[in-house]
Amino acid sequence: FQEMVETFAKAAIRVNNLDELSDSSINNKTVKDILASKIATIGENLTVRRMKKVFGKFVSSYVHNSPAPGLGKIGVLVVLDKKDIEFGHQLAMHIAATSPKSLDEKSLEPAVLERERNIFIQQARESGKPEEVIEKMIIGRIKKFISEVTLLGQNFVINPDLTVEQAAATQGVNILDYVRFEVGEGIEKKEEDFAAEVAKAAQA
């Protein structure tokens, strides 16, 4: 399985999306055929679910909980506009630890911001405070939320006195892009109601 994942990752460098990856050839077999063969051998349903390519002058990486080189539970790539090996590695570790939702406020999904805003409005109104006070509360909470979920706004784990943006500025580099993948992320998990299962079994 680990060997298969490694070969798929190398093949992904040559393509632009999952469809192209699925049809790409490795030792005269397509990725989808190799995957089908492994499913039959391993006995587990396997899918190639995500890929993202990043581009830049310097790309740093970090893999967390790594059982083998290049494999692990969390993988991060971060793109800088110039080479800085130590800072790039620290930044990749920061991203692994904090899981930012976006690079900055501009790239934050509007739906995420709107959902949080609605939650804050509801909470503030339940407090019974006047509307003008509520408005100021919401502005403050949204600002705090943005700083917590955007990479550039977060406090840098290596030096919490600085934001990531400030830390990058002190190094003389710009952060251009990043990607963070975690095993199982984004998969809908079926909630098991243990009590209901027991009751159902008892009735059988």
C-alpha positions as a Markdown table, in Angstrom:
| # | Residue | x | y | z |
|---|---|---|---|---|
| 1 | Phe | 0.0 | 0.0 | 0.0 |
| 2 | Gln | 2.8 | 2.4 | 0.9 |
| 3 | Glu | 4.6 | 1.7 | -2.3 |
| 4 | Met | 1.5 | 2.3 | -4.3 |
| 5 | Val | 0.9 | 5.6 | -2.6 |
| 6 | Glu | 4.5 | 6.7 | -3.3 |
| 7 | Thr | 4.2 | 5.8 | -7.0 |
| 8 | Phe | 0.9 | 7.7 | -7.3 |
| 9 | Ala | 2.4 | 10.8 | -5.7 |
| 10 | Lys | 5.3 | 10.7 | -8.2 |
| 11 | Ala | 2.9 | 10.3 | -11.1 |
| 12 | Ala | 0.8 | 13.2 | -9.8 |
| 13 | Ile | 3.7 | 15.6 | -10.4 |
| 14 | Arg | 3.3 | 15.0 | -14.2 |
| 15 | Val | -0.4 | 15.8 | -14.3 |
| 16 | Asn | -2.8 | 18.6 | -13.4 |
| 17 | Asn | -5.9 | 16.9 | -11.9 |
| 18 | Leu | -7.3 | 13.6 | -10.6 |
| 19 | Asp | -8.8 | 12.6 | -13.9 |
| 20 | Glu | -5.4 | 12.9 | -15.6 |
| 21 | Leu | -3.8 | 11.0 | -12.7 |
| 22 | Ser | -6.3 | 8.2 | -13.0 |
| 23 | Asp | -5.5 | 7.7 | -16.6 |
| 24 | Ser | -1.7 | 8.2 | -16.3 |
| 25 | Ser | 0.5 | 5.2 | -16.8 |
| 26 | Ile | 3.0 | 3.6 | -14.4 |
| 27 | Asn | 5.0 | 0.6 | -15.8 |
| 28 | Asn | 2.4 | 0.2 | -18.6 |
| 29 | Lys | -0.6 | 0.1 | -16.2 |
| 30 | Thr | -2.9 | 3.0 | -15.5 |
| 31 | Val | -3.4 | 4.3 | -12.0 |
| 32 | Lys | -7.0 | 3.2 | -12.0 |
| 33 | Asp | -6.1 | -0.3 | -13.0 |
| 34 | Ile | -3.3 | -0.5 | -10.3 |
| 35 | Leu | -5.9 | 0.8 | -7.8 |
| 36 | Ala | -8.5 | -1.8 | -8.8 |
| 37 | Ser | -5.8 | -4.6 | -8.4 |
| 38 | Lys | -4.8 | -3.4 | -5.0 |
| 39 | Ile | -8.5 | -3.2 | -3.9 |
| 40 | Ala | -8.8 | -6.9 | -4.8 |
| 41 | Thr | -5.6 | -7.8 | -3.0 |
| 42 | Ile | -5.9 | -5.7 | 0.1 |
| 43 | Gly | -9.7 | -6.2 | 0.5 |
| 44 | Glu | -10.4 | -2.5 | 1.3 |
| 45 | Asn | -12.2 | 0.1 | -0.8 |
| 46 | Leu | -9.5 | 2.6 | -1.9 |
| 47 | Thr | -9.9 | 5.8 | -3.8 |
| 48 | Val | -7.5 | 8.5 | -5.0 |
| 49 | Arg | -9.5 | 11.4 | -3.5 |
| 50 | Arg | -7.5 | 14.6 | -3.5 |
| 51 | Met | -4.5 | 16.2 | -5.1 |
| 52 | Lys | -3.2 | 19.8 | -5.3 |
| 53 | Lys | -0.2 | 21.2 | -7.2 |
| 54 | Val | 1.6 | 24.2 | -5.8 |
| 55 | Phe | 4.1 | 26.3 | -7.7 |
| 56 | Gly | 6.8 | 28.7 | -6.6 |
| 57 | Lys | 10.5 | 29.5 | -6.2 |
| 58 | Phe | 10.8 | 27.5 | -3.0 |
| 59 | Val | 8.5 | 24.8 | -1.7 |
| 60 | Ser | 9.0 | 23.4 | 1.9 |
| 61 | Ser | 7.3 | 20.3 | 3.2 |
| 62 | Tyr | 6.5 | 18.6 | 6.5 |
| 63 | Val | 4.9 | 15.2 | 7.2 |
| 64 | His | 3.5 | 14.5 | 10.7 |
| 65 | Asn | 3.3 | 11.0 | 12.2 |
| 66 | Ser | 5.4 | 9.5 | 9.5 |
| 67 | Pro | 5.7 | 5.7 | 9.4 |
| 68 | Ala | 7.9 | 5.9 | 6.3 |
| 69 | Pro | 9.6 | 8.8 | 4.4 |
| 70 | Gly | 7.0 | 11.0 | 2.7 |
| 71 | Leu | 4.0 | 9.2 | 4.3 |
| 72 | Gly | 2.1 | 10.3 | 7.3 |
| 73 | Lys | -1.2 | 11.4 | 8.9 |
| 74 | Ile | -0.7 | 15.1 | 8.0 |
| 75 | Gly | 1.2 | 16.4 | 5.0 |
| 76 | Val | 2.0 | 20.1 | 4.3 |
| 77 | Leu | 3.5 | 22.0 | 1.4 |
| 78 | Val | 4.1 | 25.7 | 1.7 |
| 79 | Val | 5.3 | 28.1 | -1.0 |
| 80 | Leu | 7.7 | 31.0 | -0.4 |
| 81 | Asp | 9.0 | 33.6 | -2.9 |
| 82 | Lys | 12.6 | 32.8 | -1.9 |
| 83 | Lys | 14.6 | 30.0 | -0.4 |
| 84 | Asp | 14.6 | 29.8 | 3.4 |
| 85 | Ile | 14.9 | 26.2 | 4.5 |
| 86 | Glu | 14.6 | 26.7 | 8.3 |
| 87 | Phe | 11.7 | 29.1 | 8.2 |
| 88 | Gly | 9.9 | 27.1 | 5.5 |
| 89 | His | 10.1 | 24.0 | 7.7 |
| 90 | Gln | 8.9 | 25.9 | 10.8 |
| 91 | Leu | 6.0 | 27.3 | 8.7 |
| 92 | Ala | 5.0 | 23.9 | 7.4 |
| 93 | Met | 5.0 | 22.6 | 11.0 |
| 94 | His | 2.9 | 25.5 | 12.1 |
| 95 | Ile | 0.3 | 24.8 | 9.3 |
| 96 | Ala | 0.2 | 21.1 | 10.4 |
| 97 | Ala | -0.5 | 22.1 | 14.0 |
| 98 | Thr | -3.0 | 24.9 | 13.4 |
| 99 | Ser | -4.9 | 23.8 | 10.3 |
| 100 | Pro | -5.7 | 27.3 | 8.9 |
| 101 | Lys | -8.7 | 27.6 | 6.6 |
| 102 | Ser | -7.1 | 30.0 | 4.1 |
| 103 | Leu | -3.9 | 32.0 | 3.5 |
| 104 | Asp | -5.5 | 35.4 | 4.3 |
| 105 | Glu | -8.9 | 37.1 | 4.6 |
| 106 | Lys | -9.3 | 37.6 | 0.8 |
| 107 | Ser | -9.0 | 33.8 | 0.2 |
| 108 | Leu | -11.4 | 32.8 | 3.0 |
| 109 | Glu | -14.6 | 31.3 | 1.7 |
| 110 | Pro | -17.4 | 33.8 | 2.0 |
| 111 | Ala | -19.8 | 31.1 | 3.2 |
| 112 | Val | -17.5 | 30.3 | 6.2 |
| 113 | Leu | -17.4 | 34.0 | 7.2 |
| 114 | Glu | -21.1 | 34.4 | 6.8 |
| 115 | Arg | -21.9 | 31.3 | 8.9 |
| 116 | Glu | -19.7 | 32.6 | 11.7 |
| 117 | Arg | -21.2 | 36.0 | 11.5 |
| 118 | Asn | -24.7 | 34.6 | 11.9 |
| 119 | Ile | -23.6 | 32.6 | 14.9 |
| 120 | Phe | -22.1 | 35.7 | 16.5 |
| 121 | Ile | -25.3 | 37.7 | 15.8 |
| 122 | Gln | -27.5 | 35.1 | 17.4 |
| 123 | Gln | -25.2 | 34.9 | 20.5 |
| 124 | Ala | -25.0 | 38.6 | 20.8 |
| 125 | Arg | -28.8 | 39.2 | 20.6 |
| 126 | Glu | -29.4 | 36.5 | 23.2 |
| 127 | Ser | -27.3 | 38.6 | 25.6 |
| 128 | Gly | -30.0 | 41.3 | 25.4 |
| 129 | Lys | -27.6 | 44.2 | 24.7 |
| 130 | Pro | -28.5 | 47.2 | 22.5 |
| 131 | Glu | -28.1 | 46.9 | 18.7 |
| 132 | Glu | -25.2 | 49.4 | 18.6 |
| 133 | Val | -23.3 | 47.4 | 21.2 |
| 134 | Ile | -24.1 | 44.2 | 19.3 |
| 135 | Glu | -22.7 | 45.6 | 16.1 |
| 136 | Lys | -19.4 | 46.4 | 17.8 |
| 137 | Met | -19.3 | 43.0 | 19.4 |
| 138 | Ile | -19.8 | 41.3 | 16.1 |
| 139 | Ile | -17.0 | 43.4 | 14.4 |
| 140 | Gly | -14.6 | 42.4 | 17.2 |
| 141 | Arg | -15.5 | 38.8 | 17.1 |
| 142 | Ile | -15.2 | 38.6 | 13.3 |
| 143 | Lys | -11.8 | 40.2 | 13.4 |
| 144 | Lys | -10.7 | 37.7 | 16.1 |
| 145 | Phe | -12.1 | 34.8 | 14.0 |
| 146 | Ile | -10.2 | 35.9 | 10.9 |
| 147 | Ser | -7.0 | 36.1 | 12.9 |
| 148 | Glu | -7.5 | 32.6 | 14.2 |
| 149 | Val | -8.4 | 30.8 | 10.9 |
| 150 | Thr | -6.2 | 32.6 | 8.3 |
| 151 | Leu | -2.5 | 31.6 | 8.1 |
| 152 | Leu | -1.1 | 35.1 | 7.9 |
| 153 | Gly | -3.3 | 36.3 | 10.9 |
| 154 | Gln | -2.4 | 33.4 | 13.2 |
| 155 | Asn | 0.1 | 33.8 | 16.0 |
| 156 | Phe | 3.3 | 31.9 | 14.9 |
| 157 | Val | 3.7 | 28.8 | 17.0 |
| 158 | Ile | 7.5 | 29.2 | 17.1 |
| 159 | Asn | 7.2 | 32.8 | 18.4 |
| 160 | Pro | 3.6 | 33.6 | 19.5 |
| 161 | Asp | 4.5 | 37.3 | 20.0 |
| 162 | Leu | 4.4 | 37.6 | 16.2 |
| 163 | Thr | 1.7 | 36.8 | 13.7 |
| 164 | Val | 2.8 | 34.5 | 10.8 |
| 165 | Glu | 2.7 | 37.5 | 8.5 |
| 166 | Gln | 5.0 | 39.5 | 10.8 |
| 167 | Ala | 7.4 | 36.5 | 11.2 |
| 168 | Ala | 7.6 | 36.2 | 7.4 |
| 169 | Ala | 8.3 | 39.9 | 7.1 |
| 170 | Thr | 11.2 | 39.6 | 9.6 |
| 171 | Gln | 12.6 | 36.8 | 7.4 |
| 172 | Gly | 12.2 | 38.9 | 4.3 |
| 173 | Val | 10.0 | 36.4 | 2.5 |
| 174 | Asn | 6.4 | 36.3 | 1.3 |
| 175 | Ile | 4.1 | 33.3 | 1.7 |
| 176 | Leu | 2.5 | 32.6 | -1.6 |
| 177 | Asp | 0.4 | 29.4 | -1.1 |
| 178 | Tyr | 0.1 | 26.3 | 1.0 |
| 179 | Val | -1.7 | 23.0 | 1.1 |
| 180 | Arg | -2.5 | 20.8 | 4.1 |
| 181 | Phe | -4.0 | 17.3 | 3.8 |
| 182 | Glu | -4.9 | 15.1 | 6.7 |
| 183 | Val | -5.9 | 11.5 | 6.5 |
| 184 | Gly | -9.7 | 11.1 | 6.6 |
| 185 | Glu | -10.3 | 14.8 | 6.3 |
| 186 | Gly | -13.6 | 15.7 | 4.6 |
| 187 | Ile | -15.0 | 12.2 | 4.7 |
| 188 | Glu | -18.6 | 12.0 | 6.1 |
| 189 | Lys | -18.6 | 9.6 | 9.0 |
| 190 | Lys | -21.7 | 7.8 | 9.9 |
| 191 | Glu | -22.8 | 8.5 | 13.5 |
| 192 | Glu | -23.5 | 5.3 | 15.3 |
| 193 | Asp | -26.2 | 5.4 | 17.9 |
| 194 | Phe | -25.0 | 2.6 | 20.2 |
| 195 | Ala | -28.2 | 2.6 | 22.4 |
| 196 | Ala | -30.4 | 2.3 | 19.3 |
| 197 | Glu | -28.3 | -0.5 | 18.0 |
| 198 | Val | -28.6 | -2.4 | 21.3 |
| 199 | Ala | -32.4 | -1.9 | 21.4 |
| 200 | Lys | -32.7 | -3.0 | 17.8 |
| 201 | Ala | -30.6 | -6.2 | 18.5 |
| 202 | Ala | -32.7 | -6.9 | 21.6 |
| 203 | Gln | -35.9 | -6.8 | 19.4 |
| 204 | Ala | -34.5 | -9.2 | 16.8 |
